Amino acid sequence: MSNQSVSTSLKAAARRKSGRSLFRTINDWLHLWLGLVSGLIVFIVSITGCIYCFQKEITSLTQPYQFVKAEEKACLSPSVLKKIAEQHQFGDKAGKPGSVINAVQYPGKGKAAIATYRDKKTGYMMIYMNPYSGEVLKAKALEKDFFRIMLIGHFNLWLPREIGQQIVSWSTLVFIFLLISGLIMWWPKNLRKANVNKSFKIKWKATFKRVNYDLHNVLGFYVLIGALIIAITGIYYGFKWVPKSIYWVASGGNKMPERRATVFSDTANIPAQTALYSAEDSVWHNMNRVYKGQGSLQITFAQKFSDAISVSHNPEEGTYYKNHTRLFDRYSLKEIPGKSIFNKPYEQGSAADKLVRMNYDIHVGAIGGITGKIIAFLISLVSASLPITGFIIWFGKKRKARKPAAKQKRMVEEMELV
């Protein structure tokens, strides 16, 4: 009898002994090898997401320049803060092409105003300023911020975006399959007490091998639903068909509006006197009256003749789904109807609009406040551990298989001598 035939017979006998169906055999095989291939990427994406969960809370403690003493007087207008920030950053080149502030944000009472622009060398820049005096508190290159670095790793693996984002998106899609195939593997054959205990409890007093096995199976089961939600809301950003599909299902078959639809000012109607005034200041004053100074307010300046003025108001701190972006003609100051789901108040949106708008806050757990963030943190932590515990299980079985393999080889040699 040949070595190959003996080995094949032994494998067939092992499969019959296990009682696994062909479906289960294929499922287990895919779970193993897809897990090994995507494990490192899933670990990086999960652990960076885990770190990023409390970004706002940590930076509030470690970055004091985000805050100022609240004063009972009006804040300086956007055009004034823009001019101060440009002088601070660009000196004599202030206001010239490439040396212009793009937007000014007022995060709320007791917080520094933020002037922003994009630099070719340093990337996205944030200038923190006292909104009452115009004092520059901090000029920060966002790309060098620790949490920004974590976020880039989370989205792109620190690779060029067009490459890294695709790797992350496909690996997350594989992770979704692994969660489902893992549930199939975990599912107890019957509900006897021994099986229930093995499936739902970690046997902490057992050997390392058993504890590791339980950490993979039991914790994987407990985070299954949450991990699926985080993974699906994550691939929302990697595949265009995902948000469109979510919207189509939630709306009962309607097409999702464009997320970034461009709106232009009416360049054919330019009053001559507008050159003497700042249109952005006028819009800012009007919006302050409308929102009564509550929440955060960002003014994005019109750079080109055809650009509209953009105003974003967020009534709640810590979440983004209620953010409302309004557009105004830079010449007539008339409001221009937007085409995106964010161009209308959250309350006026359909169920599908609201679900899509909540995607980011669901993904990071912010939708549930600090409790939601803690849950998202724990789910991400367990998700990061699954590739590690899974690899240890596979490596342990591989080592164990080497000993019987050597024994089989000796048996075959003895049989050939007979």
ZASE-405844 format. One record per residue (C-alpha): y, z, x; residue number from 1. Coordinates in steps of 0.25 Angstrom, whole numbers, plus 5000, padded with zeros to 4 digits. Layout:
+------+------+------+-----+
:   c2 :   c3 :   c1 :   k :
+------+------+------+-----+
:    Y :    Z :    X : NUM :
...
+------+------+------+-----+
This chain:
+------+------+------+-----+
:   c2 :   c3 :   c1 :   k :
+------+------+------+-----+
: 5000 : 5000 : 5000 :   1 :
: 5014 : 4996 : 5006 :   2 :
: 5026 : 5006 : 5008 :   3 :
: 5034 : 4998 : 4997 :   4 :
: 5023 : 4999 : 4986 :   5 :
: 5021 : 5014 : 4989 :   6 :
: 5036 : 5016 : 4988 :   7 :
: 5038 : 5008 : 4976 :   8 :
: 5027 : 5016 : 4969 :   9 :
: 5033 : 5029 : 4973 :  10 :
: 5046 : 5025 : 4967 :  11 :
: 5040 : 5020 : 4954 :  12 :
: 5032 : 5033 : 4953 :  13 :
: 5045 : 5041 : 4955 :  14 :
: 5052 : 5034 : 4944 :  15 :
: 5041 : 5036 : 4935 :  16 :
: 5041 : 5051 : 4938 :  17 :
: 5055 : 5052 : 4936 :  18 :
: 5054 : 5046 : 4922 :  19 :
: 5067 : 5038 : 4923 :  20 :
: 5070 : 5025 : 4915 :  21 :
: 5075 : 5013 : 4922 :  22 :
: 5089 : 5015 : 4916 :  23 :
: 5089 : 5029 : 4922 :  24 :
: 5084 : 5024 : 4935 :  25 :
: 5095 : 5014 : 4936 :  26 :
: 5105 : 5024 : 4931 :  27 :
: 5102 : 5034 : 4942 :  28 :
: 5101 : 5023 : 4953 :  29 :
: 5115 : 5018 : 4949 :  30 :
: 5121 : 5032 : 4948 :  31 :
: 5116 : 5035 : 4962 :  32 :
: 5120 : 5023 : 4969 :  33 :
: 5133 : 5020 : 4962 :  34 :
: 5136 : 5035 : 4964 :  35 :
: 5134 : 5034 : 4979 :  36 :
: 5142 : 5021 : 4980 :  37 :
: 5154 : 5027 : 4972 :  38 :
: 5153 : 5041 : 4976 :  39 :
: 5164 : 5042 : 4987 :  40 :
: 5174 : 5035 : 4979 :  41 :
: 5171 : 5043 : 4967 :  42 :
: 5173 : 5056 : 4976 :  43 :
: 5186 : 5051 : 4981 :  44 :
: 5192 : 5047 : 4967 :  45 :
: 5187 : 5060 : 4961 :  46 :
: 5192 : 5069 : 4972 :  47 :
: 5206 : 5063 : 4973 :  48 :
: 5207 : 5064 : 4958 :  49 :
: 5203 : 5078 : 4959 :  50 :
: 5214 : 5081 : 4969 :  51 :
: 5224 : 5073 : 4961 :  52 :
: 5222 : 5081 : 4948 :  53 :
: 5232 : 5092 : 4951 :  54 :
: 5242 : 5083 : 4958 :  55 :
: 5254 : 5087 : 4950 :  56 :
: 5251 : 5102 : 4950 :  57 :
: 5249 : 5102 : 4965 :  58 :
: 5261 : 5094 : 4969 :  59 :
: 5269 : 5103 : 4960 :  60 :
: 5266 : 5114 : 4969 :  61 :
: 5267 : 5107 : 4982 :  62 :
: 5279 : 5097 : 4980 :  63 :
: 5291 : 5106 : 4977 :  64 :
: 5300 : 5094 : 4977 :  65 :
: 5295 : 5090 : 4964 :  66 :
: 5303 : 5101 : 4957 :  67 :
: 5318 : 5105 : 4956 :  68 :
: 5325 : 5116 : 4950 :  69 :
: 5329 : 5112 : 4935 :  70 :
: 5344 : 5111 : 4932 :  71 :
: 5351 : 5111 : 4919 :  72 :
: 5358 : 5098 : 4922 :  73 :
: 5355 : 5083 : 4921 :  74 :
: 5347 : 5076 : 4931 :  75 :
: 5353 : 5065 : 4940 :  76 :
: 5351 : 5051 : 4934 :  77 :
: 5340 : 5041 : 4939 :  78 :
: 5350 : 5032 : 4946 :  79 :
: 5356 : 5044 : 4953 :  80 :
: 5343 : 5049 : 4958 :  81 :
: 5339 : 5035 : 4961 :  82 :
: 5351 : 5033 : 4970 :  83 :
: 5349 : 5046 : 4977 :  84 :
: 5334 : 5043 : 4980 :  85 :
: 5337 : 5029 : 4985 :  86 :
: 5348 : 5035 : 4995 :  87 :
: 5338 : 5045 : 5000 :  88 :
: 5327 : 5036 : 5002 :  89 :
: 5333 : 5023 : 5006 :  90 :
: 5347 : 5026 : 5011 :  91 :
: 5356 : 5014 : 5013 :  92 :
: 5345 : 5005 : 5007 :  93 :
: 5345 : 5013 : 4994 :  94 :
: 5345 : 5003 : 4982 :  95 :
: 5341 : 4991 : 4989 :  96 :
: 5328 : 4984 : 4987 :  97 :
: 5316 : 4992 : 4991 :  98 :
: 5325 : 5005 : 4991 :  99 :
: 5326 : 5008 : 4976 : 100 :
: 5321 : 5020 : 4968 : 101 :
: 5312 : 5015 : 4957 : 102 :
: 5312 : 5027 : 4947 : 103 :
: 5317 : 5041 : 4945 : 104 :
: 5308 : 5052 : 4938 : 105 :
: 5313 : 5065 : 4932 : 106 :
: 5300 : 5073 : 4930 : 107 :
: 5307 : 5084 : 4922 : 108 :
: 5314 : 5097 : 4924 : 109 :
: 5313 : 5104 : 4937 : 110 :
: 5307 : 5092 : 4944 : 111 :
: 5312 : 5083 : 4954 : 112 :
: 5316 : 5069 : 4950 : 113 :
: 5308 : 5058 : 4957 : 114 :
: 5314 : 5045 : 4962 : 115 :
: 5303 : 5034 : 4966 : 116 :
: 5301 : 5021 : 4973 : 117 :
: 5291 : 5013 : 4980 : 118 :
: 5292 : 5011 : 4995 : 119 :
: 5284 : 5000 : 5003 : 120 :
: 5280 : 5009 : 5014 : 121 :
: 5279 : 5023 : 5008 : 122 :
: 5275 : 5019 : 4994 : 123 :
: 5279 : 5027 : 4981 : 124 :
: 5291 : 5036 : 4984 : 125 :
: 5295 : 5048 : 4976 : 126 :
: 5309 : 5055 : 4979 : 127 :
: 5310 : 5069 : 4973 : 128 :
: 5324 : 5073 : 4969 : 129 :
: 5332 : 5084 : 4962 : 130 :
: 5336 : 5077 : 4949 : 131 :
: 5348 : 5086 : 4948 : 132 :
: 5354 : 5084 : 4962 : 133 :
: 5347 : 5072 : 4967 : 134 :
: 5342 : 5079 : 4979 : 135 :
: 5330 : 5072 : 4985 : 136 :
: 5319 : 5082 : 4986 : 137 :
: 5307 : 5074 : 4992 : 138 :
: 5304 : 5059 : 4995 : 139 :
: 5289 : 5057 : 4994 : 140 :
: 5280 : 5045 : 4997 : 141 :
: 5270 : 5047 : 4986 : 142 :
: 5259 : 5039 : 4994 : 143 :
: 5259 : 5051 : 5004 : 144 :
: 5257 : 5062 : 4993 : 145 :
: 5244 : 5068 : 4994 : 146 :
: 5241 : 5067 : 4979 : 147 :
: 5245 : 5052 : 4979 : 148 :
: 5235 : 5050 : 4991 : 149 :
: 5224 : 5056 : 4982 : 150 :
: 5228 : 5047 : 4970 : 151 :
: 5228 : 5035 : 4979 : 152 :
: 5214 : 5039 : 4983 : 153 :
: 5210 : 5042 : 4969 : 154 :
: 5214 : 5028 : 4964 : 155 :
: 5212 : 5019 : 4977 : 156 :
: 5204 : 5027 : 4987 : 157 :
: 5216 : 5025 : 4996 : 158 :
: 5213 : 5010 : 4997 : 159 :
: 5222 : 4998 : 4993 : 160 :
: 5223 : 5000 : 4978 : 161 :
: 5217 : 4987 : 4974 : 162 :
: 5204 : 4991 : 4981 : 163 :
: 5204 : 5006 : 4980 : 164 :
: 5207 : 5006 : 4965 : 165 :
: 5195 : 4997 : 4962 : 166 :
: 5185 : 5005 : 4970 : 167 :
: 5190 : 5017 : 4963 : 168 :
: 5189 : 5011 : 4949 : 169 :
: 5175 : 5005 : 4951 : 170 :
: 5170 : 5018 : 4958 : 171 :
: 5175 : 5026 : 4946 : 172 :
: 5168 : 5016 : 4936 : 173 :
: 5156 : 5019 : 4944 : 174 :
: 5158 : 5034 : 4943 : 175 :
: 5159 : 5032 : 4928 : 176 :
: 5145 : 5026 : 4928 : 177 :
: 5140 : 5037 : 4937 : 178 :
: 5145 : 5047 : 4927 : 179 :
: 5137 : 5040 : 4916 : 180 :
: 5125 : 5038 : 4924 : 181 :
: 5125 : 5052 : 4929 : 182 :
: 5125 : 5057 : 4915 : 183 :
: 5113 : 5049 : 4912 : 184 :
: 5106 : 5055 : 4925 : 185 :
: 5111 : 5069 : 4921 : 186 :
: 5106 : 5068 : 4906 : 187 :
: 5095 : 5079 : 4904 : 188 :
: 5081 : 5073 : 4899 : 189 :
: 5081 : 5085 : 4889 : 190 :
: 5088 : 5097 : 4886 : 191 :
: 5079 : 5107 : 4891 : 192 :
: 5086 : 5119 : 4897 : 193 :
: 5082 : 5116 : 4911 : 194 :
: 5088 : 5102 : 4910 : 195 :
: 5100 : 5107 : 4903 : 196 :
: 5103 : 5117 : 4914 : 197 :
: 5100 : 5106 : 4925 : 198 :
: 5110 : 5097 : 4918 : 199 :
: 5121 : 5106 : 4914 : 200 :
: 5121 : 5117 : 4925 : 201 :
: 5122 : 5118 : 4940 : 202 :
: 5112 : 5127 : 4946 : 203 :
: 5120 : 5133 : 4957 : 204 :
: 5109 : 5142 : 4963 : 205 :
: 5101 : 5130 : 4966 : 206 :
: 5100 : 5122 : 4979 : 207 :
: 5111 : 5114 : 4984 : 208 :
: 5104 : 5101 : 4980 : 209 :
: 5102 : 5106 : 4965 : 210 :
: 5117 : 5111 : 4964 : 211 :
: 5122 : 5098 : 4970 : 212 :
: 5113 : 5091 : 4959 : 213 :
: 5119 : 5099 : 4948 : 214 :
: 5133 : 5097 : 4953 : 215 :
: 5131 : 5082 : 4952 : 216 :
: 5124 : 5082 : 4938 : 217 :
: 5130 : 5094 : 4931 : 218 :
: 5144 : 5093 : 4935 : 219 :
: 5143 : 5078 : 4933 : 220 :
: 5139 : 5080 : 4919 : 221 :
: 5150 : 5090 : 4916 : 222 :
: 5162 : 5081 : 4921 : 223 :
: 5156 : 5068 : 4915 : 224 :
: 5165 : 5066 : 4904 : 225 :
: 5178 : 5070 : 4912 : 226 :
: 5174 : 5061 : 4924 : 227 :
: 5172 : 5049 : 4915 : 228 :
: 5185 : 5051 : 4909 : 229 :
: 5192 : 5052 : 4922 : 230 :
: 5184 : 5040 : 4928 : 231 :
: 5188 : 5031 : 4916 : 232 :
: 5202 : 5035 : 4916 : 233 :
: 5202 : 5033 : 4931 : 234 :
: 5197 : 5018 : 4930 : 235 :
: 5208 : 5016 : 4920 : 236 :
: 5217 : 5013 : 4932 : 237 :
: 5207 : 5004 : 4940 : 238 :
: 5202 : 4995 : 4929 : 239 :
: 5212 : 4988 : 4920 : 240 :
: 5201 : 4986 : 4909 : 241 :
: 5199 : 5001 : 4908 : 242 :
: 5212 : 5005 : 4902 : 243 :
: 5212 : 4992 : 4893 : 244 :
: 5198 : 4996 : 4888 : 245 :
: 5202 : 5010 : 4885 : 246 :
: 5214 : 5006 : 4878 : 247 :
: 5206 : 4995 : 4870 : 248 :
: 5195 : 5005 : 4866 : 249 :
: 5205 : 5016 : 4862 : 250 :
: 5214 : 5007 : 4854 : 251 :
: 5203 : 5000 : 4847 : 252 :
: 5204 : 4986 : 4854 : 253 :
: 5219 : 4985 : 4858 : 254 :
: 5224 : 4980 : 4871 : 255 :
: 5230 : 4989 : 4880 : 256 :
: 5245 : 4987 : 4883 : 257 :
: 5249 : 4984 : 4898 : 258 :
: 5251 : 4997 : 4906 : 259 :
: 5262 : 4991 : 4914 : 260 :
: 5270 : 4981 : 4906 : 261 :
: 5283 : 4976 : 4912 : 262 :
: 5296 : 4977 : 4904 : 263 :
: 5309 : 4970 : 4908 : 264 :
: 5323 : 4973 : 4905 : 265 :
: 5331 : 4962 : 4898 : 266 :
: 5338 : 4955 : 4910 : 267 :
: 5345 : 4945 : 4900 : 268 :
: 5354 : 4956 : 4895 : 269 :
: 5361 : 4964 : 4906 : 270 :
: 5374 : 4971 : 4903 : 271 :
: 5384 : 4970 : 4914 : 272 :
: 5388 : 4984 : 4914 : 273 :
: 5374 : 4990 : 4916 : 274 :
: 5376 : 4988 : 4931 : 275 :
: 5385 : 5000 : 4931 : 276 :
: 5375 : 5010 : 4925 : 277 :
: 5361 : 5014 : 4928 : 278 :
: 5352 : 5010 : 4917 : 279 :
: 5341 : 5020 : 4921 : 280 :
: 5351 : 5031 : 4920 : 281 :
: 5354 : 5027 : 4906 : 282 :
: 5340 : 5026 : 4902 : 283 :
: 5337 : 5040 : 4909 : 284 :
: 5348 : 5047 : 4901 : 285 :
: 5343 : 5041 : 4888 : 286 :
: 5328 : 5045 : 4891 : 287 :
: 5333 : 5059 : 4895 : 288 :
: 5339 : 5061 : 4881 : 289 :
: 5327 : 5055 : 4874 : 290 :
: 5317 : 5064 : 4881 : 291 :
: 5326 : 5076 : 4883 : 292 :
: 5323 : 5078 : 4897 : 293 :
: 5309 : 5081 : 4895 : 294 :
: 5297 : 5076 : 4903 : 295 :
: 5298 : 5067 : 4915 : 296 :
: 5307 : 5054 : 4915 : 297 :
: 5306 : 5042 : 4925 : 298 :
: 5316 : 5031 : 4926 : 299 :
: 5311 : 5018 : 4933 : 300 :
: 5323 : 5010 : 4937 : 301 :
: 5324 : 4995 : 4934 : 302 :
: 5323 : 4988 : 4948 : 303 :
: 5324 : 4973 : 4944 : 304 :
: 5333 : 4967 : 4934 : 305 :
: 5322 : 4965 : 4924 : 306 :
: 5316 : 4979 : 4925 : 307 :
: 5317 : 4989 : 4914 : 308 :
: 5320 : 5004 : 4916 : 309 :
: 5307 : 5012 : 4914 : 310 :
: 5308 : 5026 : 4909 : 311 :
: 5295 : 5035 : 4909 : 312 :
: 5295 : 5048 : 4902 : 313 :
: 5284 : 5058 : 4902 : 314 :
: 5285 : 5070 : 4893 : 315 :
: 5274 : 5078 : 4899 : 316 :
: 5271 : 5083 : 4913 : 317 :
: 5258 : 5081 : 4919 : 318 :
: 5253 : 5069 : 4910 : 319 :
: 5257 : 5055 : 4909 : 320 :
: 5252 : 5050 : 4896 : 321 :
: 5264 : 5052 : 4889 : 322 :
: 5273 : 5045 : 4899 : 323 :
: 5282 : 5035 : 4891 : 324 :
: 5288 : 5024 : 4899 : 325 :
: 5301 : 5017 : 4892 : 326 :
: 5308 : 5004 : 4897 : 327 :
: 5322 : 5001 : 4896 : 328 :
: 5330 : 4988 : 4898 : 329 :
: 5339 : 4991 : 4911 : 330 :
: 5351 : 4984 : 4905 : 331 :
: 5351 : 4987 : 4890 : 332 :
: 5344 : 5000 : 4891 : 333 :
: 5336 : 4996 : 4879 : 334 :
: 5321 : 5001 : 4879 : 335 :
: 5311 : 4991 : 4881 : 336 :
: 5298 : 4992 : 4874 : 337 :
: 5287 : 4994 : 4884 : 338 :
: 5273 : 4987 : 4884 : 339 :
: 5264 : 4999 : 4890 : 340 :
: 5258 : 5010 : 4883 : 341 :
: 5267 : 5019 : 4891 : 342 :
: 5279 : 5013 : 4885 : 343 :
: 5278 : 5021 : 4872 : 344 :
: 5277 : 5036 : 4869 : 345 :
: 5263 : 5042 : 4871 : 346 :
: 5264 : 5046 : 4856 : 347 :
: 5266 : 5032 : 4851 : 348 :
: 5254 : 5026 : 4858 : 349 :
: 5241 : 5023 : 4852 : 350 :
: 5228 : 5031 : 4855 : 351 :
: 5224 : 5020 : 4866 : 352 :
: 5238 : 5021 : 4872 : 353 :
: 5237 : 5036 : 4873 : 354 :
: 5224 : 5036 : 4879 : 355 :
: 5228 : 5026 : 4890 : 356 :
: 5240 : 5033 : 4893 : 357 :
: 5232 : 5046 : 4895 : 358 :
: 5223 : 5040 : 4905 : 359 :
: 5229 : 5045 : 4917 : 360 :
: 5231 : 5059 : 4912 : 361 :
: 5216 : 5059 : 4907 : 362 :
: 5212 : 5055 : 4921 : 363 :
: 5219 : 5066 : 4928 : 364 :
: 5216 : 5076 : 4917 : 365 :
: 5231 : 5079 : 4915 : 366 :
: 5229 : 5076 : 4900 : 367 :
: 5223 : 5090 : 4899 : 368 :
: 5234 : 5097 : 4907 : 369 :
: 5229 : 5106 : 4918 : 370 :
: 5216 : 5108 : 4912 : 371 :
: 5213 : 5093 : 4911 : 372 :
: 5217 : 5092 : 4926 : 373 :
: 5207 : 5103 : 4930 : 374 :
: 5196 : 5096 : 4922 : 375 :
: 5200 : 5083 : 4929 : 376 :
: 5200 : 5090 : 4942 : 377 :
: 5186 : 5096 : 4940 : 378 :
: 5180 : 5083 : 4935 : 379 :
: 5186 : 5075 : 4947 : 380 :
: 5180 : 5086 : 4956 : 381 :
: 5166 : 5085 : 4950 : 382 :
: 5167 : 5070 : 4951 : 383 :
: 5170 : 5070 : 4965 : 384 :
: 5158 : 5079 : 4968 : 385 :
: 5148 : 5070 : 4960 : 386 :
: 5147 : 5059 : 4971 : 387 :
: 5145 : 5071 : 4982 : 388 :
: 5134 : 5078 : 4974 : 389 :
: 5128 : 5065 : 4970 : 390 :
: 5127 : 5060 : 4984 : 391 :
: 5120 : 5074 : 4988 : 392 :
: 5110 : 5072 : 4977 : 393 :
: 5107 : 5057 : 4982 : 394 :
: 5107 : 5061 : 4997 : 395 :
: 5097 : 5073 : 4994 : 396 :
: 5088 : 5064 : 4986 : 397 :
: 5088 : 5054 : 4997 : 398 :
: 5084 : 5064 : 5008 : 399 :
: 5073 : 5070 : 4999 : 400 :
: 5068 : 5056 : 4997 : 401 :
: 5066 : 5054 : 5012 : 402 :
: 5055 : 5064 : 5014 : 403 :
: 5046 : 5058 : 5003 : 404 :
: 5049 : 5044 : 5009 : 405 :
: 5044 : 5049 : 5022 : 406 :
: 5032 : 5055 : 5015 : 407 :
: 5029 : 5042 : 5008 : 408 :
: 5030 : 5034 : 5021 : 409 :
: 5019 : 5043 : 5027 : 410 :
: 5010 : 5041 : 5014 : 411 :
: 5011 : 5026 : 5015 : 412 :
: 5008 : 5026 : 5029 : 413 :
: 4995 : 5035 : 5027 : 414 :
: 4991 : 5026 : 5015 : 415 :
: 4992 : 5013 : 5024 : 416 :
: 4983 : 5020 : 5034 : 417 :
: 4972 : 5022 : 5024 : 418 :
+------+------+------+-----+
